[in-house]
Amino acid sequence: MENTAANFRKHFPALSQQVYGKPLVYFDNAATSQRPDCVIEMQQKMTGQACANVHRAVHRLALDATELYQQGREAAAAFIGAPADEIIFTSGTTAAINLVASCYTRICLNKGDRILITEAEHHSNLVPWQMACAIHGTKLLVTPVKEDGSIDMETYRKQLDNGVKLVAVAHMTNVLGVENPLKEIITAAHEAGAVVLVDGAQGIVHSRVDVKDLDCDFYAFSGHKIYAPTGIGVLYGKRELLEQMPPYMGGGDMVDRVSFEKTTYGPLPLKFEAGTQNISAAACLAPALKLAREAQEDAELQAAMNATDKLMAEQLGTIEGLHCPSLANPLRKGIFSFWIDGVHPTDAAEIMDKLGVAVRTGYMCAEPIIRKYTDNGMMRASLMPYNTQEEVQIFMEALRRALKMLR
């Protein structure tokens, strides 16, 4: 199994480099994944051979750019089981959530209504809803999570009876790595008359997603979490909701007819894609998601990743004074966030960096859930299929060395 992961990582040239004279161990994947050679090749093609704007001109380069751009949309649609015209390109998950928070709330919220999120949300699935509540005179409700990172579903169901019009929830939390029971969450919300937005930034990486099967109303994710470049995101929305929503921005390519008296808007998804999009990054979704699908369907590679995850959990459990709330949660996947008594996580991470190990520390854009457990932030190690058991051992050696220096 270890050879399977090693073979997969050959697609990622950045992983073969050294930092400070040490082999790179990249465990900051929940922030940004590395890019495979097929994506790098597409970026070069879009820059060197198809550098033109889309949907506008009739010359060859523009036609080529438009075709590759649309192939990225079709790839995103197929990856999550949606029609292509229900796929809106944004700059990332944050922009996708803000689009819904700005546009959908204008047609659904009245003063006194409620928006419901969970205690473990990323700031991008918290702050936009605070802003919407301030604009519309609504209230934000927060469902607590248990000590192991699981949602308190009993409280969630009770809160739904309190005038909730929209539920915003992570598919998988970026700090605790716990996959939430989306079907149960969505079904309960719909029964209460609420729509559901799913922040899929982490879930898209570690789970197969079928938005029609989930029956979610909106699903958002970023390309850079799943092998594509930064600057491209996807918002899926049910057609009947997208058609009711006013556009997020005005400008070129989102219109039908324009006059000084009145403007009419273009069809979906163009209505929400004003201006020039990140054309190159959108085109890169096609090779990125093709590789991601191949990885998901490779049983041996998935077994190797599970074995690496298990080894990491076992090894972390041997460190005295280490606290990882979701470590034993069976719904946790690929993400380990922890703190160690008497050691500031950033101090340890700086030492580990000099040993070639890349991790994330701090509040990880999810300050409320971090502060539920500790005030000094945490260290997060996050894995992808290209990470190996050998890298886990290197990570643990670096962590132990850092602790020996700091304690």
HUNORCOR-V319459 format. One record per residue. N is the residue number from 0. RES is the residue in three letters. PHI is phi in whole degrees, 0 to 359 (* if undefined). PSI is psi in degrees with one decimal (* if undefined). Layout:
n: [N & N]
res: [RES & RES]
phi: [PHI & PHI]
psi: [PSI & PSI]
This chain:
n: [0 & 1 & 2 & 3 & 4 & 5 & 6 & 7 & 8 & 9 & 10 & 11 & 12 & 13 & 14 & 15 & 16 & 17 & 18 & 19 & 20 & 21 & 22 & 23 & 24 & 25 & 26 & 27 & 28 & 29 & 30 & 31 & 32 & 33 & 34 & 35 & 36 & 37 & 38 & 39 & 40 & 41 & 42 & 43 & 44 & 45 & 46 & 47 & 48 & 49 & 50 & 51 & 52 & 53 & 54 & 55 & 56 & 57 & 58 & 59 & 60 & 61 & 62 & 63 & 64 & 65 & 66 & 67 & 68 & 69 & 70 & 71 & 72 & 73 & 74 & 75 & 76 & 77 & 78 & 79 & 80 & 81 & 82 & 83 & 84 & 85 & 86 & 87 & 88 & 89 & 90 & 91 & 92 & 93 & 94 & 95 & 96 & 97 & 98 & 99 & 100 & 101 & 102 & 103 & 104 & 105 & 106 & 107 & 108 & 109 & 110 & 111 & 112 & 113 & 114 & 115 & 116 & 117 & 118 & 119 & 120 & 121 & 122 & 123 & 124 & 125 & 126 & 127 & 128 & 129 & 130 & 131 & 132 & 133 & 134 & 135 & 136 & 137 & 138 & 139 & 140 & 141 & 142 & 143 & 144 & 145 & 146 & 147 & 148 & 149 & 150 & 151 & 152 & 153 & 154 & 155 & 156 & 157 & 158 & 159 & 160 & 161 & 162 & 163 & 164 & 165 & 166 & 167 & 168 & 169 & 170 & 171 & 172 & 173 & 174 & 175 & 176 & 177 & 178 & 179 & 180 & 181 & 182 & 183 & 184 & 185 & 186 & 187 & 188 & 189 & 190 & 191 & 192 & 193 & 194 & 195 & 196 & 197 & 198 & 199 & 200 & 201 & 202 & 203 & 204 & 205 & 206 & 207 & 208 & 209 & 210 & 211 & 212 & 213 & 214 & 215 & 216 & 217 & 218 & 219 & 220 & 221 & 222 & 223 & 224 & 225 & 226 & 227 & 228 & 229 & 230 & 231 & 232 & 233 & 234 & 235 & 236 & 237 & 238 & 239 & 240 & 241 & 242 & 243 & 244 & 245 & 246 & 247 & 248 & 249 & 250 & 251 & 252 & 253 & 254 & 255 & 256 & 257 & 258 & 259 & 260 & 261 & 262 & 263 & 264 & 265 & 266 & 267 & 268 & 269 & 270 & 271 & 272 & 273 & 274 & 275 & 276 & 277 & 278 & 279 & 280 & 281 & 282 & 283 & 284 & 285 & 286 & 287 & 288 & 289 & 290 & 291 & 292 & 293 & 294 & 295 & 296 & 297 & 298 & 299 & 300 & 301 & 302 & 303 & 304 & 305 & 306 & 307 & 308 & 309 & 310 & 311 & 312 & 313 & 314 & 315 & 316 & 317 & 318 & 319 & 320 & 321 & 322 & 323 & 324 & 325 & 326 & 327 & 328 & 329 & 330 & 331 & 332 & 333 & 334 & 335 & 336 & 337 & 338 & 339 & 340 & 341 & 342 & 343 & 344 & 345 & 346 & 347 & 348 & 349 & 350 & 351 & 352 & 353 & 354 & 355 & 356 & 357 & 358 & 359 & 360 & 361 & 362 & 363 & 364 & 365 & 366 & 367 & 368 & 369 & 370 & 371 & 372 & 373 & 374 & 375 & 376 & 377 & 378 & 379 & 380 & 381 & 382 & 383 & 384 & 385 & 386 & 387 & 388 & 389 & 390 & 391 & 392 & 393 & 394 & 395 & 396 & 397 & 398 & 399 & 400 & 401 & 402 & 403 & 404 & 405 & 406]
res: [MET & GLU & ASN & THR & ALA & ALA & ASN & PHE & ARG & LYS & HIS & PHE & PRO & ALA & LEU & SER & GLN & GLN & VAL & TYR & GLY & LYS & PRO & LEU & VAL & TYR & PHE & ASP & ASN & ALA & ALA & THR & SER & GLN & ARG & PRO & ASP & CYS & VAL & ILE & GLU & MET & GLN & GLN & LYS & MET & THR & GLY & GLN & ALA & CYS & ALA & ASN & VAL & HIS & ARG & ALA & VAL & HIS & ARG & LEU & ALA & LEU & ASP & ALA & THR & GLU & LEU & TYR & GLN & GLN & GLY & ARG & GLU & ALA & ALA & ALA & ALA & PHE & ILE & GLY & ALA & PRO & ALA & ASP & GLU & ILE & ILE & PHE & THR & SER & GLY & THR & THR & ALA & ALA & ILE & ASN & LEU & VAL & ALA & SER & CYS & TYR & THR & ARG & ILE & CYS & LEU & ASN & LYS & GLY & ASP & ARG & ILE & LEU & ILE & THR & GLU & ALA & GLU & HIS & HIS & SER & ASN & LEU & VAL & PRO & TRP & GLN & MET & ALA & CYS & ALA & ILE & HIS & GLY & THR & LYS & LEU & LEU & VAL & THR & PRO & VAL & LYS & GLU & ASP & GLY & SER & ILE & ASP & MET & GLU & THR & TYR & ARG & LYS & GLN & LEU & ASP & ASN & GLY & VAL & LYS & LEU & VAL & ALA & VAL & ALA & HIS & MET & THR & ASN & VAL & LEU & GLY & VAL & GLU & ASN & PRO & LEU & LYS & GLU & ILE & ILE & THR & ALA & ALA & HIS & GLU & ALA & GLY & ALA & VAL & VAL & LEU & VAL & ASP & GLY & ALA & GLN & GLY & ILE & VAL & HIS & SER & ARG & VAL & ASP & VAL & LYS & ASP & LEU & ASP & CYS & ASP & PHE & TYR & ALA & PHE & SER & GLY & HIS & LYS & ILE & TYR & ALA & PRO & THR & GLY & ILE & GLY & VAL & LEU & TYR & GLY & LYS & ARG & GLU & LEU & LEU & GLU & GLN & MET & PRO & PRO & TYR & MET & GLY & GLY & GLY & ASP & MET & VAL & ASP & ARG & VAL & SER & PHE & GLU & LYS & THR & THR & TYR & GLY & PRO & LEU & PRO & LEU & LYS & PHE & GLU & ALA & GLY & THR & GLN & ASN & ILE & SER & ALA & ALA & ALA & CYS & LEU & ALA & PRO & ALA & LEU & LYS & LEU & ALA & ARG & GLU & ALA & GLN & GLU & ASP & ALA & GLU & LEU & GLN & ALA & ALA & MET & ASN & ALA & THR & ASP & LYS & LEU & MET & ALA & GLU & GLN & LEU & GLY & THR & ILE & GLU & GLY & LEU & HIS & CYS & PRO & SER & LEU & ALA & ASN & PRO & LEU & ARG & LYS & GLY & ILE & PHE & SER & PHE & TRP & ILE & ASP & GLY & VAL & HIS & PRO & THR & ASP & ALA & ALA & GLU & ILE & MET & ASP & LYS & LEU & GLY & VAL & ALA & VAL & ARG & THR & GLY & TYR & MET & CYS & ALA & GLU & PRO & ILE & ILE & ARG & LYS & TYR & THR & ASP & ASN & GLY & MET & MET & ARG & ALA & SER & LEU & MET & PRO & TYR & ASN & THR & GLN & GLU & GLU & VAL & GLN & ILE & PHE & MET & GLU & ALA & LEU & ARG & ARG & ALA & LEU & LYS & MET & LEU & ARG]
phi: [* & 298 & 294 & 297 & 296 & 297 & 292 & 294 & 291 & 295 & 286 & 242 & 300 & 297 & 284 & 266 & 277 & 246 & 235 & 54 & 78 & 243 & 299 & 291 & 245 & 262 & 242 & 243 & 289 & 293 & 277 & 202 & 278 & 281 & 258 & 279 & 299 & 294 & 285 & 299 & 297 & 293 & 300 & 295 & 296 & 294 & 279 & 265 & 233 & 227 & 274 & 200 & 278 & 252 & 72 & 248 & 273 & 250 & 281 & 301 & 296 & 293 & 295 & 295 & 298 & 296 & 296 & 292 & 298 & 291 & 296 & 296 & 294 & 297 & 294 & 297 & 298 & 296 & 294 & 246 & 74 & 236 & 293 & 296 & 280 & 258 & 252 & 252 & 277 & 229 & 275 & 163 & 301 & 302 & 295 & 296 & 294 & 297 & 300 & 293 & 298 & 277 & 267 & 291 & 296 & 291 & 250 & 240 & 261 & 235 & 303 & 97 & 289 & 231 & 246 & 240 & 234 & 251 & 292 & 256 & 283 & 297 & 306 & 291 & 248 & 230 & 299 & 301 & 283 & 298 & 296 & 296 & 297 & 294 & 287 & 260 & 70 & 253 & 241 & 264 & 258 & 234 & 276 & 289 & 248 & 283 & 302 & 270 & 92 & 282 & 293 & 282 & 292 & 296 & 294 & 305 & 297 & 293 & 293 & 298 & 279 & 249 & 75 & 283 & 254 & 212 & 247 & 239 & 216 & 286 & 297 & 212 & 285 & 281 & 265 & 268 & 69 & 270 & 278 & 278 & 283 & 300 & 300 & 295 & 297 & 291 & 300 & 296 & 295 & 296 & 297 & 270 & 85 & 254 & 266 & 231 & 255 & 251 & 278 & 261 & 305 & 264 & 297 & 297 & 280 & 251 & 220 & 284 & 244 & 229 & 294 & 288 & 293 & 293 & 67 & 288 & 272 & 220 & 218 & 236 & 207 & 248 & 294 & 288 & 277 & 225 & 83 & 273 & 288 & 289 & 91 & 228 & 224 & 231 & 242 & 267 & 217 & 298 & 306 & 296 & 281 & 298 & 292 & 283 & 285 & 289 & 293 & 279 & 225 & 251 & 158 & 283 & 73 & 248 & 247 & 256 & 232 & 232 & 218 & 292 & 273 & 198 & 236 & 249 & 260 & 286 & 286 & 294 & 268 & 301 & 308 & 251 & 236 & 293 & 80 & 276 & 280 & 280 & 298 & 298 & 294 & 297 & 298 & 290 & 299 & 298 & 292 & 296 & 285 & 296 & 293 & 298 & 295 & 300 & 293 & 296 & 270 & 271 & 300 & 293 & 293 & 295 & 295 & 296 & 294 & 298 & 293 & 294 & 300 & 297 & 297 & 299 & 299 & 297 & 292 & 297 & 293 & 268 & 273 & 294 & 80 & 269 & 237 & 232 & 306 & 262 & 306 & 264 & 287 & 295 & 268 & 282 & 220 & 73 & 237 & 231 & 246 & 206 & 225 & 232 & 307 & 79 & 230 & 282 & 300 & 291 & 299 & 295 & 294 & 293 & 293 & 296 & 300 & 293 & 262 & 93 & 256 & 256 & 224 & 248 & 224 & 109 & 261 & 51 & 56 & 209 & 301 & 301 & 287 & 296 & 290 & 298 & 253 & 202 & 267 & 263 & 83 & 229 & 257 & 237 & 247 & 230 & 250 & 232 & 301 & 277 & 276 & 240 & 294 & 300 & 294 & 300 & 295 & 295 & 302 & 293 & 297 & 294 & 297 & 296 & 294 & 297 & 295 & 297 & 282 & 263 & 273]
psi: [-36.1 & -36.3 & -31.9 & -46.5 & -40.0 & -38.4 & -38.6 & -38.0 & -14.6 & -18.0 & -9.6 & 94.5 & -31.8 & -25.4 & -11.2 & 1.1 & 168.3 & 147.9 & 130.7 & 33.4 & 8.4 & 147.2 & 135.0 & 129.1 & 104.3 & 103.2 & 34.7 & 38.2 & -26.7 & -21.1 & -52.7 & 130.5 & 161.8 & 160.9 & 135.1 & 166.2 & -33.3 & -32.7 & -41.0 & -40.9 & -40.0 & -39.4 & -42.8 & -39.5 & -44.5 & -30.8 & -42.0 & -21.9 & -23.3 & 43.6 & 93.7 & 165.8 & 162.0 & 156.4 & -1.9 & -61.5 & 167.1 & 5.4 & 165.7 & -46.0 & -38.9 & -39.0 & -41.6 & -44.4 & -41.9 & -41.2 & -44.8 & -37.2 & -46.1 & -30.7 & -33.9 & -40.2 & -44.9 & -36.1 & -42.7 & -41.7 & -47.7 & -34.2 & -29.9 & 6.9 & 40.8 & 156.6 & 147.8 & -30.9 & -0.7 & 11.8 & 116.4 & 130.3 & 134.6 & -174.3 & -8.2 & -177.3 & -41.8 & -48.4 & -36.8 & -44.5 & -41.2 & -33.9 & -47.3 & -42.2 & -31.9 & -44.1 & -47.2 & -37.8 & -23.5 & -20.4 & -8.2 & -21.3 & 138.5 & 160.1 & 131.8 & -10.9 & 174.4 & 144.8 & 137.4 & 126.4 & -179.9 & 167.5 & -18.3 & 20.0 & 148.1 & 151.4 & -31.4 & -17.7 & 24.1 & -58.3 & -43.3 & -32.1 & -32.4 & -42.6 & -42.3 & -40.7 & -39.0 & -36.1 & -42.8 & -0.8 & 34.0 & 174.7 & 142.0 & 122.6 & 147.3 & 120.6 & 126.0 & 159.0 & 154.1 & 174.2 & -30.5 & 8.4 & -2.8 & 143.5 & 139.4 & 90.4 & -28.9 & -45.6 & -41.0 & -48.3 & -38.1 & -38.6 & -30.4 & -24.3 & 8.5 & 40.2 & 30.2 & 128.2 & -20.7 & 134.4 & 129.5 & 119.5 & 144.1 & 138.9 & -42.8 & 131.7 & 141.9 & -16.2 & -52.8 & -15.4 & 19.9 & 126.7 & 122.8 & 152.6 & 78.9 & -43.2 & -43.2 & -42.2 & -46.1 & -44.1 & -45.4 & -39.7 & -44.8 & -37.9 & -28.3 & 1.2 & 18.1 & 151.2 & 162.1 & 126.7 & 131.2 & 123.5 & 104.2 & 17.5 & -40.8 & -37.0 & -33.1 & -24.5 & -40.2 & 0.3 & 151.7 & 131.8 & 127.9 & 100.7 & -28.5 & -39.1 & -41.1 & -33.0 & 27.5 & 156.2 & -33.2 & 145.5 & 128.4 & 139.8 & 165.5 & 142.2 & -35.9 & -9.2 & -15.6 & 52.8 & -11.2 & 172.5 & 168.8 & 160.0 & 7.3 & 130.6 & 167.8 & 132.4 & 118.0 & 137.2 & 145.7 & 136.7 & -43.4 & -28.4 & -44.6 & -37.1 & -30.6 & -28.0 & 138.6 & 157.2 & 157.8 & -42.9 & 156.0 & 154.1 & -153.7 & 150.6 & 2.4 & 11.7 & 161.5 & -66.6 & 141.7 & 129.7 & 171.7 & -21.6 & -35.2 & 145.8 & 135.5 & 152.0 & 155.4 & 173.5 & 167.7 & 143.7 & 1.3 & -30.2 & -29.1 & 14.0 & 59.4 & 142.6 & -172.7 & 121.9 & 175.4 & 81.7 & -46.4 & -46.2 & -36.7 & -42.6 & -32.3 & -14.4 & -33.3 & -55.8 & -33.6 & -47.4 & -26.8 & -44.2 & -39.5 & -41.3 & -41.8 & -39.4 & -40.3 & -34.0 & -4.0 & 99.5 & -38.7 & -39.9 & -40.4 & -38.2 & -38.6 & -41.6 & -40.1 & -38.9 & -38.7 & -42.6 & -45.3 & -42.7 & -42.3 & -45.5 & -44.4 & -43.6 & -41.5 & -32.8 & -10.9 & -6.3 & 120.4 & 133.4 & 8.0 & 134.4 & 117.0 & 97.2 & -39.5 & 12.0 & -43.1 & 4.0 & 121.2 & -13.8 & -1.0 & 140.3 & 119.1 & -8.6 & 132.8 & 109.3 & 130.7 & 164.6 & 161.1 & 130.3 & 129.8 & 5.0 & 126.8 & 129.2 & -33.7 & -36.9 & -45.3 & -40.8 & -34.9 & -38.2 & -44.0 & -34.0 & -40.9 & -15.8 & 9.5 & 3.8 & 123.3 & 119.7 & 175.0 & 144.3 & 167.1 & -145.5 & -3.4 & 37.7 & 33.2 & 55.9 & -42.9 & -42.5 & -33.5 & -45.6 & -14.7 & -30.5 & -38.9 & 151.9 & -12.7 & 6.7 & 176.7 & 169.7 & 137.2 & 127.0 & 126.2 & 135.6 & 154.0 & 170.6 & -21.3 & -4.5 & 146.5 & 165.7 & -33.6 & -39.4 & -35.0 & -42.6 & -40.0 & -42.4 & -46.1 & -38.1 & -41.5 & -41.0 & -45.2 & -38.4 & -41.5 & -43.0 & -37.5 & -34.1 & -29.7 & -21.2 & *]
